[in-house]
Amino acid sequence: MACQLIRIMRPDDANIAGNVHGGTILKMIEEAGAIISTRHCNSQSGEHCVAALARVERTDFLSPMCIGEVAHVSAEITYTSKHSVEVQVNVLSENILTGAKRVTNRATLWYVPLSLKNVDKVLEVPPIQYAWKELEEDGKRRYEEQKLERLVTKQRNGDIIFPVFNPEPYTVGYSQSSLIHLVGPSDCTLHGFVHGGVTMKLMDEVAGIVAARHCKTNIVTASVDAINFHEKIKKGCVITISGRMTFTSNKSMEIEVFVDADPFVDEPKERYRAVSAFFTYVSLSKEGKPVPVPQLVIETEDEKRRFEDGKGRYLQTKAKRQVQMQPLTQQ
């Protein structure tokens, strides 16, 4: 089973330099994933359901997409557990004048099927057939890894971003930003809960504002670390998306983004943390070339700790990329 979405990129999909927002691409990725996983989970007779996004693995933006190009988003189910679906998504950008195509994104998403009759009921997923036993074993390993990482992320997810008055340039407080959004019907699934793609688009928007405030240049999304959806967000909630700079290398910036939900309509529930992730941005010149990023000025012990944690993630990602490149250089 496969699914493909095709859409031309318009001016309102991009920044002032003509580069398509990372959030726009993330939203298309999630739409394709939601369609194929919901189709699969309803492929056998039984209780109808909608697949809800639980997690997006690290996603790299391999090449910027521009206004006028056509995005080809293809999704395929690669693993199923008893209650979850793994979807692999590839994004190609097509220049419709020359016909040239290039890969811009690869992503892995995890969904769970929620009953249409009872949103708190997780249904069983129909199993898929594997061409080789090794494919099933690899999928099970990925499933166990993401399950553990989701638990660890939720345990450390109590931070709050407070406003800073009269901050100095290049400090965390100088660039930190927040966006408040009332969740309406157009943001939601059949259940009345927010689409994961809508949330990711808003998160990328806030992260982009943080990055632009810090370096005051054109910026583009380079990657997104795993996005964990801890709790559902219901129609009528007011969500606050907050972002702050955590780490800078010579040419990249890491921004931590939280989504907190306030259930205002007929809900006694208190404000809660719904989603969290780390976004990485790069700064570009007017010619579209990477330029150095102003270094983050650290003022507190908490900022120092977050900076060192970010540096660890940066070095780990760099090491993984070098390992992946070794087979290519040896060919």
PEKA-V923139 format. One record per backbone hydrogen bond with DSSP energy under -0.5 kcal/mol. NH is the residue of the N-H (numbers start at 1). CO is the residue of the C=O. If there is no record, write none. Layout:
nh=NH co=CO
nh=NH co=CO
This chain:
nh=3 co=75
nh=5 co=73
nh=7 co=71
nh=9 co=69
nh=13 co=10
nh=14 co=11
nh=15 co=19
nh=18 co=15
nh=20 co=65
nh=21 co=13
nh=25 co=21
nh=26 co=22
nh=27 co=23
nh=28 co=24
nh=29 co=25
nh=30 co=26
nh=31 co=27
nh=32 co=28
nh=33 co=29
nh=34 co=30
nh=35 co=31
nh=36 co=32
nh=37 co=33
nh=38 co=34
nh=39 co=35
nh=40 co=36
nh=41 co=37
nh=42 co=38
nh=42 co=39
nh=43 co=40
nh=50 co=114
nh=52 co=112
nh=54 co=110
nh=55 co=110
nh=56 co=227
nh=57 co=108
nh=59 co=224
nh=60 co=106
nh=61 co=222
nh=62 co=60
nh=62 co=104
nh=63 co=104
nh=67 co=18
nh=68 co=9
nh=69 co=66
nh=70 co=94
nh=71 co=7
nh=71 co=69
nh=72 co=92
nh=73 co=5
nh=73 co=71
nh=74 co=72
nh=74 co=90
nh=75 co=3
nh=76 co=88
nh=77 co=1
nh=78 co=86
nh=79 co=86
nh=81 co=84
nh=85 co=111
nh=86 co=79
nh=87 co=85
nh=87 co=109
nh=88 co=76
nh=89 co=107
nh=90 co=74
nh=91 co=105
nh=92 co=72
nh=93 co=102
nh=94 co=70
nh=95 co=100
nh=96 co=94
nh=99 co=95
nh=102 co=93
nh=104 co=91
nh=105 co=91
nh=106 co=60
nh=107 co=89
nh=109 co=87
nh=110 co=55
nh=111 co=85
nh=112 co=52
nh=114 co=50
nh=114 co=112
nh=115 co=118
nh=115 co=121
nh=116 co=48
nh=121 co=118
nh=122 co=120
nh=123 co=113
nh=123 co=121
nh=125 co=82
nh=135 co=132
nh=136 co=132
nh=137 co=133
nh=138 co=134
nh=139 co=135
nh=140 co=136
nh=141 co=137
nh=142 co=138
nh=143 co=139
nh=144 co=140
nh=145 co=141
nh=146 co=142
nh=147 co=143
nh=148 co=144
nh=149 co=145
nh=150 co=146
nh=151 co=147
nh=152 co=148
nh=153 co=149
nh=154 co=150
nh=155 co=151
nh=156 co=152
nh=157 co=154
nh=162 co=160
nh=171 co=168
nh=172 co=297
nh=175 co=171
nh=176 co=172
nh=177 co=243
nh=179 co=241
nh=181 co=239
nh=183 co=181
nh=183 co=237
nh=184 co=182
nh=187 co=184
nh=188 co=185
nh=189 co=193
nh=192 co=189
nh=194 co=233
nh=195 co=187
nh=199 co=195
nh=200 co=196
nh=201 co=197
nh=202 co=198
nh=203 co=199
nh=204 co=200
nh=205 co=201
nh=206 co=202
nh=207 co=203
nh=208 co=204
nh=209 co=205
nh=210 co=206
nh=211 co=207
nh=212 co=208
nh=213 co=209
nh=214 co=210
nh=215 co=211
nh=216 co=212
nh=218 co=284
nh=220 co=282
nh=222 co=280
nh=223 co=280
nh=224 co=59
nh=225 co=278
nh=227 co=56
nh=228 co=226
nh=228 co=276
nh=229 co=54
nh=229 co=227
nh=230 co=228
nh=230 co=274
nh=231 co=274
nh=235 co=192
nh=236 co=183
nh=237 co=234
nh=238 co=262
nh=239 co=181
nh=239 co=237
nh=240 co=260
nh=241 co=179
nh=241 co=239
nh=242 co=240
nh=242 co=258
nh=243 co=177
nh=244 co=256
nh=246 co=254
nh=247 co=254
nh=249 co=252
nh=253 co=281
nh=254 co=247
nh=255 co=279
nh=256 co=244
nh=257 co=277
nh=258 co=242
nh=259 co=275
nh=260 co=240
nh=261 co=272
nh=262 co=238
nh=263 co=261
nh=264 co=262
nh=266 co=264
nh=272 co=261
nh=274 co=259
nh=274 co=272
nh=275 co=259
nh=276 co=228
nh=277 co=257
nh=279 co=255
nh=280 co=223
nh=281 co=253
nh=282 co=220
nh=283 co=251
nh=284 co=218
nh=285 co=289
nh=288 co=285
nh=291 co=283
nh=293 co=250
nh=297 co=170
nh=298 co=296
nh=304 co=300
nh=305 co=301
nh=306 co=302
nh=307 co=303
nh=308 co=304
nh=309 co=305
nh=310 co=306
nh=311 co=307
nh=312 co=308
nh=313 co=309
nh=314 co=310
nh=315 co=311
nh=316 co=312
nh=317 co=313
nh=318 co=314
nh=319 co=315
nh=320 co=316
nh=321 co=317
nh=322 co=318
nh=323 co=319
nh=324 co=320
nh=325 co=321
nh=326 co=322
nh=327 co=323
nh=329 co=325
nh=330 co=326
nh=331 co=327
nh=331 co=328
